């Protein structure tokens, strides 16, 4: 990775479980493997960030499996591996497996934790990218909450000298769909008061299992589709959601920190077929016609 090329792979909602049993007919381990296979051609990355619901059952066995699989993927790309807690996660089991949630390519805990007691929040730097993780988990509830102490901590951690990626589970944006509004981040306005484009390059979240782009006080904010399932909140009956097997990942390019670019990486699913595949040589004539050099 060149000094100017900085890329981050964003995953969320793995929903692994201790025994590997299927849920809704979906094999979570197979889904994770398929998404990583779709990302196999990616070169060097600054980080692989997983924004919560790593385990569906909060089990240490699921966390250890996620760590092993993702560390193998991250290590070959010299990437930092970063985990956040989600509403399905268990803080104690999470920290036993992941520590601060920031793990270097050698498997060492490398996060600096000085946040509120009882919250899993940390900061680290990888490949010129500063990553701050927050804990929006409210045990036993689907909605998320950061709280006064954690927001005060993140306000002190953020600096205009090196804008950070801010990663946590519950989105501070939604599609004005009732079910999302009830289970998203409940103190989003207070978060907006402590972030800004000079402090935060991007906010990364999961939870909705749906690709959504928006902004919080001018900060580009991205909700990545789930790895376990993709959810549709828009075309079903009002107030409902429906989930489909097969997930995706997001590649975040922050070569220009004030202008991040998000790209969803599709995962081929049942019934899909390759329509075409081309390369620059095949379209050389068109490129020349438009005066674009090869």
C-alpha positions as CSV (number, residue, x, y, z in Angstrom):
1,X,0.0,0.0,0.0
2,X,1.5,3.3,-1.0
3,X,1.8,6.2,1.4
4,X,-1.3,7.9,-0.1
5,X,-3.5,4.8,-0.7
6,X,-5.4,3.9,2.4
7,X,-8.2,1.4,2.3
8,X,-10.4,-0.2,5.0
9,X,-12.6,-3.2,4.7
10,X,-15.8,-2.8,6.7
11,X,-17.9,-5.8,7.8
12,X,-20.7,-6.1,10.2
13,X,-23.2,-8.5,11.8
14,X,-21.5,-11.9,11.4
15,X,-23.9,-13.5,13.9
16,X,-21.7,-16.6,14.5
17,X,-22.8,-19.0,17.2
18,X,-21.1,-21.5,19.5
19,X,-22.2,-24.7,17.7
20,X,-22.3,-23.4,14.1
21,X,-26.1,-24.2,13.9
22,X,-28.1,-22.6,11.1
23,X,-30.5,-19.7,12.0
24,X,-33.3,-18.8,9.5
25,X,-31.7,-21.5,7.3
26,X,-28.5,-19.5,7.1
27,X,-25.0,-20.9,7.8
28,X,-23.3,-17.9,9.4
29,X,-19.8,-19.4,9.0
30,X,-20.4,-20.2,5.4
31,X,-21.7,-16.6,4.8
32,X,-18.5,-15.2,6.4
33,X,-16.3,-17.4,4.3
34,X,-18.2,-16.4,1.1
35,X,-17.9,-12.7,1.8
36,X,-14.1,-13.1,2.5
37,X,-13.8,-15.1,-0.7
38,X,-15.4,-12.3,-2.6
39,X,-12.8,-9.9,-1.1
40,X,-9.9,-12.3,-1.7
41,X,-8.4,-10.2,-4.5
42,X,-8.1,-7.1,-2.3
43,X,-4.5,-6.0,-1.8
44,X,-3.0,-4.4,1.3
45,X,-5.5,-2.8,3.7
46,X,-5.0,-0.5,6.6
47,X,-7.7,-2.3,8.7
48,X,-10.6,-4.7,8.7
49,X,-13.3,-3.3,10.9
50,X,-16.3,-5.3,12.2
51,X,-19.0,-3.1,13.6
52,X,-20.7,-5.5,16.0
53,X,-22.9,-8.5,16.4
54,X,-19.9,-10.6,15.9
55,X,-21.7,-13.4,17.8
56,X,-25.4,-14.1,17.7
57,X,-25.3,-15.8,21.1
58,X,-22.5,-13.8,22.8
59,X,-20.4,-17.0,23.1
60,X,-16.7,-17.0,23.5
61,X,-16.5,-19.9,21.0
62,X,-18.0,-17.8,18.3
63,X,-15.7,-14.9,19.1
64,X,-12.6,-17.1,19.0
65,X,-13.7,-18.5,15.6
66,X,-14.3,-15.0,14.3
67,X,-10.9,-13.9,15.5
68,X,-9.1,-16.9,13.9
69,X,-10.8,-16.6,10.5
70,X,-10.5,-12.8,10.2
71,X,-7.0,-12.6,11.6
72,X,-5.9,-15.0,8.8
73,X,-7.5,-12.7,6.3
74,X,-6.1,-9.5,7.8
75,X,-2.6,-10.9,8.4
76,X,-1.9,-11.6,4.7
77,X,-2.9,-8.0,4.0
78,X,-0.9,-6.5,6.9
79,X,-4.1,-5.1,8.2
80,X,-5.3,-4.1,11.7
81,X,-8.3,-6.1,12.9
82,X,-10.9,-4.1,14.8
83,X,-14.1,-5.3,16.5
84,X,-17.0,-3.4,18.1
85,X,-19.7,-4.7,20.3
86,X,-23.3,-4.9,19.0
87,X,-26.7,-5.7,20.7
88,X,-26.2,-9.4,20.3
89,X,-22.7,-9.4,21.8
90,X,-21.6,-10.1,25.4
91,X,-19.0,-7.6,26.7
92,X,-17.3,-10.1,29.1
93,X,-16.9,-12.8,26.5
94,X,-16.0,-10.2,23.8
95,X,-13.1,-8.8,25.9
96,X,-11.8,-12.2,26.9
97,X,-11.4,-13.0,23.2
98,X,-10.6,-9.6,21.7
99,X,-9.3,-7.4,24.6
100,X,-9.8,-3.8,23.5
101,X,-11.1,-5.0,20.1
102,X,-8.0,-3.7,18.3
103,X,-5.7,-6.5,17.2
104,X,-2.5,-6.1,15.2
105,X,-1.5,-8.4,12.4
106,X,0.5,-10.5,14.9
107,X,-2.6,-11.1,17.0
108,X,-1.6,-8.6,19.8
109,X,-4.0,-6.3,21.5
110,X,-3.0,-2.8,20.4
111,X,-5.9,-0.6,21.4
112,X,-5.5,2.3,23.9
113,X,-8.4,2.0,26.3
114,X,-9.1,5.0,28.6
115,X,-12.8,5.3,28.2
116,X,-15.6,4.9,30.7
117,X,-15.5,1.9,32.9
118,X,-17.7,-0.9,31.7
119,X,-17.6,0.2,28.0
120,X,-15.6,-1.4,25.3
121,X,-14.1,1.7,23.5
122,X,-10.6,2.2,22.3
123,X,-8.3,4.0,19.8
124,X,-5.4,2.8,17.7
125,X,-3.6,3.8,14.5
126,X,-2.8,1.6,11.5
127,X,-1.2,2.6,8.2
128,X,-1.8,6.2,8.8
129,X,-5.5,5.6,9.7
130,X,-6.7,6.5,13.2
131,X,-9.6,4.3,14.4
132,X,-11.8,5.0,17.3
133,X,-14.4,2.4,18.4
134,X,-17.4,3.1,20.6
135,X,-19.7,0.9,22.6
136,X,-23.4,1.4,21.9
137,X,-24.6,-1.8,23.5
138,X,-27.6,-1.6,25.8
139,X,-27.8,-5.2,27.3
140,X,-31.1,-6.9,26.5
141,X,-32.3,-4.2,24.2
142,X,-32.1,-3.7,20.4
143,X,-31.6,0.1,20.4
144,X,-28.2,1.7,21.1
145,X,-27.0,4.3,23.5
146,X,-23.5,5.9,23.9
147,X,-24.1,8.0,27.1
148,X,-22.6,11.1,28.5
149,X,-19.3,9.7,29.8
150,X,-18.5,8.0,26.5
151,X,-19.4,11.0,24.4
152,X,-17.2,13.1,26.7
153,X,-14.4,10.7,26.2
154,X,-14.7,10.6,22.4
155,X,-14.8,14.4,22.3
156,X,-11.5,14.5,24.1
157,X,-9.9,11.8,21.9
158,X,-10.9,13.4,18.5
159,X,-8.4,15.8,17.0
160,X,-8.3,17.9,13.9
161,X,-4.6,17.1,13.5
162,X,-5.5,13.5,12.5
163,X,-9.2,12.9,11.7
164,X,-10.4,9.5,12.7
165,X,-12.7,6.7,11.5
166,X,-15.4,6.4,14.2
167,X,-16.9,2.9,14.4
168,X,-19.8,1.5,16.4
169,X,-22.8,-0.7,16.0
170,X,-26.1,1.3,16.1
171,X,-26.6,3.8,13.2
172,X,-27.2,7.5,14.0
173,X,-29.1,7.7,10.6
174,X,-32.1,5.8,9.2
175,X,-34.5,5.7,6.3
176,X,-37.4,7.2,8.2
177,X,-38.7,3.6,8.7
178,X,-40.3,3.1,12.0
179,X,-38.6,-0.1,12.9
180,X,-35.2,1.5,12.2
181,X,-36.0,4.6,14.2
182,X,-37.0,2.4,17.2
183,X,-33.8,0.3,17.2
184,X,-31.1,2.8,16.1
185,X,-28.9,5.1,18.2
186,X,-31.1,7.0,20.7
187,X,-28.6,9.8,21.5
188,X,-27.6,10.6,17.9
189,X,-28.2,14.4,18.5
190,X,-25.6,14.4,21.3
191,X,-23.2,12.5,19.1
192,X,-23.7,15.1,16.3
193,X,-22.6,17.8,18.8
194,X,-19.1,16.3,19.3
195,X,-18.3,15.3,15.7
196,X,-17.5,17.3,12.5
197,X,-15.6,16.9,9.2
198,X,-12.4,18.3,10.7
199,X,-12.4,15.6,13.4
200,X,-14.0,12.5,11.8
201,X,-13.3,11.2,8.3
202,X,-16.2,8.7,8.4
203,X,-18.7,7.1,10.8
204,X,-19.1,3.3,10.2
205,X,-22.0,1.3,11.6
206,X,-23.9,-1.9,11.1
207,X,-27.1,-3.3,12.8
208,X,-29.6,-2.6,10.0
209,X,-28.1,-5.1,7.6
210,X,-28.8,-2.6,4.9
211,X,-26.6,-0.3,2.8
212,X,-27.4,3.3,3.8
213,X,-25.3,6.4,3.3
214,X,-26.0,9.7,5.1
215,X,-24.2,12.3,7.3
216,X,-24.0,13.4,10.9
217,X,-23.1,17.1,11.3
218,X,-21.4,16.9,7.9
219,X,-19.5,13.7,8.6
220,X,-20.1,10.9,5.9
221,X,-21.9,8.1,7.6
222,X,-22.1,4.6,6.3
223,X,-24.2,1.6,7.3
224,X,-22.8,-1.6,5.7
225,X,-25.0,-4.6,4.7
226,X,-24.8,-7.6,7.1
227,X,-22.5,-10.5,6.4
228,X,-25.1,-12.9,7.8
229,X,-28.1,-11.5,5.9
230,X,-29.2,-8.5,3.9
231,X,-32.4,-6.8,5.2
232,X,-35.0,-4.9,3.2
233,X,-36.9,-2.3,5.2
234,X,-38.4,-0.4,2.3
235,X,-40.5,-2.7,0.1
236,X,-42.4,-4.9,2.5
237,X,-45.5,-4.0,4.6
238,X,-45.2,-0.8,6.5
239,X,-43.3,-1.2,9.8
240,X,-41.8,-4.6,8.7
241,X,-38.5,-5.9,7.6
242,X,-37.5,-9.0,5.6
243,X,-34.1,-10.6,5.4
244,X,-32.4,-12.4,2.6
245,X,-29.5,-14.9,2.8
246,X,-26.2,-13.6,1.5
247,X,-24.4,-10.6,2.7
248,X,-21.7,-8.1,1.5
249,X,-18.8,-6.0,2.6
250,X,-17.8,-2.4,2.1
251,X,-14.4,-1.1,0.9
252,X,-13.7,2.4,2.2
253,X,-11.1,4.4,0.4
254,X,-9.7,7.3,2.5
255,X,-6.8,8.3,0.2
256,X,-8.3,11.8,0.6
257,X,-9.4,12.0,4.3
258,X,-11.9,14.7,3.8
259,X,-13.5,12.8,0.8
260,X,-14.0,9.1,1.7
261,X,-15.3,6.8,-1.0
262,X,-17.5,3.8,-0.1
263,X,-18.0,0.8,-2.4
264,X,-20.1,-2.3,-1.7
265,X,-18.5,-5.5,-2.7
266,X,-21.1,-7.9,-4.1
267,X,-21.2,-11.5,-3.1
268,X,-22.5,-13.9,-5.8
269,X,-25.6,-15.7,-4.5
270,X,-27.8,-18.6,-5.6
271,X,-29.2,-17.9,-9.1
272,X,-26.7,-15.3,-9.9
273,X,-24.5,-15.6,-13.0
274,X,-21.6,-13.7,-14.5
275,X,-23.0,-11.5,-17.2
276,X,-19.7,-10.4,-18.5
277,X,-16.1,-9.7,-17.6
278,X,-13.8,-7.2,-19.4
279,X,-10.5,-5.4,-19.0
280,X,-8.8,-2.3,-20.3
281,X,-7.4,-4.0,-23.4
282,X,-10.9,-5.0,-24.4
283,X,-12.1,-1.4,-24.3
284,X,-8.9,0.2,-25.6
285,X,-10.7,1.5,-28.7
286,X,-13.4,3.3,-26.7
287,X,-10.7,4.7,-24.4
288,X,-8.8,6.1,-27.3
289,X,-11.9,7.5,-28.9
290,X,-12.5,9.6,-25.8
291,X,-8.8,10.6,-25.6
292,X,-8.2,8.5,-22.4
293,X,-4.6,7.2,-22.3
294,X,-4.1,3.5,-21.6
